[in-house]
Amino acid sequence: MNFRTYSGEVGKVVSPGAWVFHKGLTFTKRRSLSKMLKDLYGIWYVATQLGDFSDQMLTEFAFISQQHPKWLQTFQKQLSNWINQASPVDWSKLEAQDPFGKLKKLGFERVFHAITRFS
């Protein structure tokens, strides 16, 4: 995805769908719980808080899911396992990642189900 900075520099960044896919596939490899929670917060944030950019992410995620069904299975399994095994303290720490207080357990679970319905 191309971008241009306010100062006029041009570059490329990964698309939002690919970024979310990557985070969902790699967050379990983090050694630090705080970094893992940062990745999970990022998934929720990109999926829900960026308007048209979030909609674009869902479209791209669906396309990538169709192209790479085994990646989707891994993504689903890892997020599902985390959701089912997270303690109340883990959920509190995840919710605390959001400075605006919008991230709640139920909302995160809804996002997970929305972005993994492509199987």
C-alpha positions as CSV (number, residue, x, y, z in Angstrom):
1,M,0.0,0.0,0.0
2,N,1.5,3.4,-1.0
3,F,1.5,6.4,1.3
4,R,2.8,10.0,1.3
5,T,3.9,11.8,4.4
6,Y,2.9,15.4,5.1
7,S,6.5,16.4,4.2
8,G,6.0,14.7,0.8
9,E,8.0,11.5,1.3
10,V,6.6,8.5,-0.5
11,G,6.7,4.9,0.8
12,K,4.9,1.6,1.1
13,V,3.4,-0.1,4.1
14,V,1.6,-3.5,4.5
15,S,-2.1,-3.4,3.8
16,P,-4.4,-3.5,6.9
17,G,-5.8,-7.0,6.1
18,A,-2.3,-8.4,5.8
19,W,-1.2,-6.6,9.0
20,V,-4.1,-8.1,11.0
21,F,-3.5,-11.5,9.5
22,H,0.2,-11.3,10.5
23,K,-0.5,-10.1,14.0
24,G,-3.0,-13.0,14.5
25,L,-0.5,-15.5,13.3
26,T,2.4,-14.3,15.3
27,F,1.1,-12.8,18.6
28,T,1.6,-16.2,20.3
29,K,5.3,-16.1,19.6
30,R,5.8,-13.0,21.7
31,R,7.8,-13.7,24.9
32,S,6.3,-10.7,26.7
33,L,2.6,-10.6,27.7
34,S,2.5,-6.9,27.2
35,K,3.7,-7.2,23.6
36,M,1.1,-10.0,23.0
37,L,-1.6,-7.7,24.4
38,K,-0.4,-4.9,22.2
39,D,-0.8,-7.1,19.2
40,L,-4.3,-8.2,20.2
41,Y,-5.3,-4.5,20.9
42,G,-3.9,-3.6,17.4
43,I,-6.1,-6.3,15.8
44,W,-9.2,-4.9,17.6
45,Y,-8.3,-1.3,16.9
46,V,-7.7,-1.8,13.1
47,A,-10.8,-3.9,12.8
48,T,-13.1,-1.4,14.6
49,Q,-11.8,2.1,15.1
50,L,-10.6,3.3,11.7
51,G,-13.9,3.8,9.7
52,D,-13.4,3.1,6.0
53,F,-9.9,1.8,6.8
54,S,-11.4,-0.9,9.0
55,D,-13.9,-1.8,6.3
56,Q,-11.0,-2.1,3.9
57,M,-9.3,-4.4,6.4
58,L,-12.3,-6.8,6.5
59,T,-12.4,-7.0,2.7
60,E,-8.7,-7.7,2.4
61,F,-8.8,-10.2,5.3
62,A,-11.6,-12.1,3.5
63,F,-9.6,-12.2,0.3
64,I,-6.4,-13.4,2.1
65,S,-8.5,-16.0,4.0
66,Q,-9.8,-17.5,0.7
67,Q,-6.3,-17.6,-0.7
68,H,-4.7,-19.1,2.4
69,P,-7.3,-21.3,4.3
70,K,-4.6,-23.0,6.4
71,W,-3.4,-19.5,7.6
72,L,-7.0,-18.7,8.5
73,Q,-7.3,-22.0,10.5
74,T,-4.2,-21.1,12.4
75,F,-5.4,-17.6,13.0
76,Q,-8.7,-18.8,14.3
77,K,-7.2,-21.5,16.5
78,Q,-4.7,-19.1,18.1
79,L,-7.2,-16.3,18.8
80,S,-9.8,-18.8,20.0
81,N,-7.3,-20.4,22.4
82,W,-6.3,-17.1,23.8
83,I,-9.9,-16.0,24.3
84,N,-10.8,-19.2,26.0
85,Q,-7.7,-19.4,28.2
86,A,-7.3,-15.7,29.1
87,S,-7.8,-15.0,32.8
88,P,-9.8,-12.1,34.1
89,V,-6.5,-10.3,34.8
90,D,-5.5,-10.9,31.1
91,W,-8.7,-9.4,29.9
92,S,-8.3,-6.4,32.2
93,K,-4.8,-5.9,30.9
94,L,-6.0,-6.1,27.3
95,E,-8.8,-3.7,28.0
96,A,-6.3,-1.3,29.6
97,Q,-4.5,-1.1,26.3
98,D,-7.3,1.2,25.0
99,P,-6.9,4.7,26.4
100,F,-10.5,5.6,25.4
101,G,-12.1,2.6,27.3
102,K,-14.0,1.3,24.2
103,L,-12.3,-2.1,24.2
104,K,-14.3,-4.7,26.2
105,K,-14.2,-8.5,26.3
106,L,-17.5,-8.8,24.5
107,G,-16.5,-6.4,21.8
108,F,-13.2,-8.2,21.2
109,E,-15.0,-11.5,20.9
110,R,-17.4,-10.0,18.4
111,V,-14.5,-8.7,16.3
112,F,-12.9,-12.2,16.4
113,H,-16.1,-13.8,15.2
114,A,-16.6,-11.1,12.5
115,I,-13.1,-11.4,11.0
116,T,-12.9,-15.2,11.2
117,R,-16.3,-16.0,9.7
118,F,-14.6,-16.6,6.3
119,S,-13.9,-20.3,6.8
